[in-house]
Amino acid sequence: MFQKLYDIYYRWSNNLIGGLIYLLIMAIGATLRLKIVGEDNISRAKLDGSSILYAIWHQATFIPSYAFRKNKWAVLTTTMRRGEIISTTARLLGYKTYQIPDEVNSFKSLQNMLEMVRDMKNGLDGVVAVDGPTGPCYKVKPGVFFMAERAGTPLVPVAAAARWAIQLKYRWDHYLVPLPFTKAVIAFGAPEWIKEPLDAKKISKKCGEMEAKLMHLKTEAEQIAKL
């Protein structure tokens, strides 16, 4: 009986918090002066008619989650409590979510990643916070390359910045929350195709290259936001 009541409370509280975050994103997002750069990279990635897998830092998801809420992207989250809350928020924004267990290397984790890969093969764009779900900040995890290769989709780095924002320093990712009415920027980088499975050495190199691309885009977006 106690467990049943706890489960009800757990689901209710997750839905409540997720709903409040959704309202916050919608309220602030509606006031942002948004500028998007690098859209030609999206056109290049779409030339063959394929879907796209976007790679982003965990801290920078607030602005794009509002800007692209009508695009029905696929979003990878976790089954941890914060993942449940993020999933609620993402679904309210119109995204399709795929939750992987805390044990990232588990069979269930692979199953859900492959489900997202199948949907991307069928035309659904996807997005992965490449240093999530628990960091370290700015360190790319290799799963994004596995997903891009299996789905046959181009991998496009994306960054976001705001002229005025609050950075949540107590979080591992230093999450970025833009202030209302500020200038916000989303920057897309050049697409990359992963044509074949990568061994450990190549994956390590790709992770380093993606980290450099995302940091360069982050700096570019920050500079434009200040203009």
C-alpha positions as CSV (number, residue, x, y, z in Angstrom):
1,M,0.0,0.0,0.0
2,F,2.8,2.4,1.0
3,Q,4.7,1.6,-2.2
4,K,1.6,2.2,-4.3
5,L,1.0,5.6,-2.7
6,Y,4.7,6.5,-3.2
7,D,4.5,5.5,-6.9
8,I,1.5,7.8,-7.3
9,Y,3.3,10.7,-5.6
10,Y,6.4,10.1,-7.6
11,R,4.6,10.2,-10.9
12,W,2.5,13.2,-9.8
13,S,5.5,15.2,-8.6
14,N,7.5,14.5,-11.7
15,N,4.6,15.6,-13.9
16,L,4.1,18.7,-11.9
17,I,7.8,19.7,-12.0
18,G,8.0,18.9,-15.7
19,G,4.9,20.9,-16.4
20,L,6.3,23.9,-14.5
21,I,9.5,23.8,-16.4
22,Y,7.5,23.6,-19.6
23,L,5.6,26.8,-18.6
24,L,8.9,28.5,-17.8
25,I,10.4,27.6,-21.2
26,M,7.3,28.8,-23.0
27,A,7.1,32.1,-21.0
28,I,10.7,33.0,-21.4
29,G,11.0,31.7,-25.0
30,A,8.1,33.8,-26.2
31,T,10.1,37.0,-25.3
32,L,13.5,36.0,-26.8
33,R,15.0,38.0,-29.7
34,L,16.2,34.9,-31.5
35,K,18.8,34.8,-34.3
36,I,19.8,31.5,-36.0
37,V,23.1,31.2,-37.9
38,G,24.4,28.3,-40.0
39,E,21.1,27.3,-41.5
40,D,22.9,26.6,-44.8
41,N,24.4,23.6,-42.9
42,I,20.9,22.2,-42.3
43,S,20.2,22.5,-46.0
44,R,23.4,20.7,-46.9
45,A,22.6,17.9,-44.4
46,K,19.1,17.5,-45.9
47,L,20.3,17.3,-49.5
48,D,19.9,13.5,-49.7
49,G,16.5,13.7,-47.9
50,S,17.8,12.0,-44.7
51,S,17.0,13.0,-41.2
52,I,19.6,14.7,-39.0
53,L,21.1,13.9,-35.6
54,Y,21.9,17.1,-33.7
55,A,24.7,17.1,-31.1
56,I,24.5,19.7,-28.3
57,W,26.0,20.4,-24.9
58,H,23.7,19.5,-22.1
59,Q,23.8,23.1,-20.7
60,A,22.5,24.7,-23.9
61,T,19.2,22.9,-24.5
62,F,16.8,25.6,-23.1
63,I,16.8,27.9,-26.1
64,P,16.6,25.2,-28.9
65,S,13.9,23.3,-26.9
66,Y,11.7,26.3,-27.3
67,A,12.8,27.3,-30.8
68,F,12.3,23.9,-32.4
69,R,9.3,22.6,-30.4
70,K,7.2,22.3,-33.5
71,N,9.8,20.1,-35.3
72,K,8.9,16.9,-33.5
73,W,12.5,15.9,-32.8
74,A,13.4,12.6,-31.1
75,V,15.1,13.3,-27.7
76,L,17.2,10.8,-25.6
77,T,16.7,11.0,-21.8
78,T,17.3,8.7,-18.9
79,T,15.1,6.8,-16.4
80,M,16.6,8.7,-13.5
81,R,14.2,11.1,-11.8
82,R,15.6,14.2,-13.6
83,G,15.3,12.2,-16.8
84,E,11.6,11.5,-16.1
85,I,11.0,15.2,-15.4
86,I,12.9,16.2,-18.7
87,S,10.8,13.6,-20.6
88,T,7.6,15.2,-19.3
89,T,8.8,18.6,-20.3
90,A,10.0,17.4,-23.7
91,R,6.7,15.7,-24.5
92,L,4.7,18.8,-23.6
93,L,6.9,20.7,-26.0
94,G,6.0,18.2,-28.7
95,Y,9.2,16.0,-28.8
96,K,9.3,12.2,-28.8
97,T,11.3,10.8,-25.9
98,Y,13.4,7.7,-25.6
99,Q,14.5,6.8,-22.1
100,I,17.6,4.8,-21.3
101,P,18.4,3.2,-17.9
102,D,21.0,4.6,-15.5
103,E,23.3,1.8,-16.6
104,V,24.2,3.2,-20.0
105,N,25.7,0.0,-21.2
106,S,22.7,-2.2,-20.3
107,F,20.7,-4.2,-22.9
108,K,17.6,-2.0,-22.3
109,S,19.7,1.1,-23.0
110,L,20.8,-0.4,-26.3
111,Q,17.2,-1.4,-27.2
112,N,15.9,2.1,-26.7
113,M,18.8,3.7,-28.6
114,L,18.1,1.4,-31.5
115,E,14.4,2.3,-31.3
116,M,15.3,6.0,-31.8
117,V,17.7,5.0,-34.6
118,R,14.8,3.2,-36.4
119,D,12.6,6.2,-36.1
120,M,15.5,8.4,-37.5
121,K,15.8,6.0,-40.4
122,N,12.1,6.7,-41.0
123,G,12.6,10.5,-41.2
124,L,12.5,11.7,-37.6
125,D,15.3,14.1,-36.6
126,G,17.0,13.4,-33.3
127,V,19.0,15.4,-30.7
128,V,21.5,14.1,-28.1
129,A,23.1,16.1,-25.3
130,V,26.5,14.6,-25.9
131,D,28.0,15.2,-22.5
132,G,24.9,14.0,-20.6
133,P,23.3,12.7,-18.6
134,T,25.7,13.3,-15.7
135,G,28.9,14.8,-17.3
136,P,31.7,15.6,-17.1
137,C,30.7,18.9,-18.7
138,Y,32.1,19.4,-22.3
139,K,33.2,15.8,-22.6
140,V,31.5,14.0,-25.6
141,K,30.2,10.5,-25.0
142,P,30.7,8.0,-27.9
143,G,27.0,6.9,-28.2
144,V,26.2,9.8,-30.6
145,F,28.6,8.4,-33.3
146,F,27.1,4.9,-32.9
147,M,23.6,6.3,-33.5
148,A,24.6,8.4,-36.5
149,E,26.3,5.5,-38.1
150,R,23.5,3.0,-37.5
151,A,20.8,5.5,-38.7
152,G,22.8,6.7,-41.7
153,T,22.1,10.3,-40.8
154,P,24.4,13.3,-40.8
155,L,25.6,14.5,-37.5
156,V,25.2,18.3,-37.0
157,P,26.7,20.2,-34.0
158,V,24.6,22.9,-32.5
159,A,25.2,25.6,-29.9
160,A,23.1,28.2,-28.2
161,A,23.9,31.4,-26.2
162,A,22.1,34.4,-24.8
163,R,23.3,37.9,-24.2
164,W,21.9,37.9,-20.7
165,A,21.4,34.6,-18.8
166,I,21.6,32.9,-15.5
167,Q,24.0,30.0,-15.3
168,L,23.2,27.4,-12.7
169,K,26.7,26.9,-11.2
170,Y,25.5,24.3,-8.7
171,R,24.7,21.8,-11.5
172,W,27.4,19.7,-13.2
173,D,26.5,21.2,-16.6
174,H,26.2,24.9,-15.5
175,Y,22.8,25.0,-17.2
176,L,22.0,28.1,-19.1
177,V,18.7,29.9,-18.5
178,P,18.2,33.0,-20.7
179,L,16.6,36.1,-19.1
180,P,13.4,37.4,-20.6
181,F,13.6,39.7,-23.7
182,T,17.3,39.0,-24.2
183,K,19.0,38.3,-27.5
184,A,19.5,34.6,-28.1
185,V,21.5,32.8,-30.7
186,I,21.4,29.2,-32.1
187,A,24.4,28.2,-34.3
188,F,24.6,25.1,-36.5
189,G,27.9,23.6,-37.6
190,A,28.8,21.7,-40.7
191,P,27.3,18.2,-41.1
192,E,29.4,15.1,-40.8
193,W,28.6,11.6,-42.0
194,I,29.8,8.5,-40.1
195,K,30.1,6.1,-43.0
196,E,31.4,3.0,-41.1
197,P,31.6,1.6,-37.6
198,L,34.4,3.1,-35.6
199,D,36.9,1.3,-33.4
200,A,38.0,2.6,-30.0
201,K,40.8,4.7,-31.3
202,K,38.7,6.4,-34.0
203,I,35.9,7.0,-31.6
204,S,38.3,8.7,-29.1
205,K,39.5,10.9,-32.0
206,K,35.9,11.7,-33.1
207,C,35.0,12.7,-29.5
208,G,37.9,15.1,-29.4
209,E,37.0,16.6,-32.7
210,M,33.3,17.0,-31.7
211,E,34.3,18.7,-28.5
212,A,36.4,21.2,-30.5
213,K,33.5,21.9,-32.9
214,L,31.0,22.4,-30.2
215,M,33.3,24.7,-28.2
216,H,34.0,26.7,-31.4
217,L,30.3,27.0,-32.1
218,K,29.6,28.0,-28.4
219,T,32.2,30.8,-28.7
220,E,30.7,32.0,-32.0
221,A,27.1,32.0,-30.6
222,E,28.3,33.9,-27.5
223,Q,30.0,36.5,-29.6
224,I,27.0,37.1,-31.9
225,A,24.7,37.3,-28.8
226,K,26.8,40.2,-27.5
227,L,26.5,42.3,-30.7
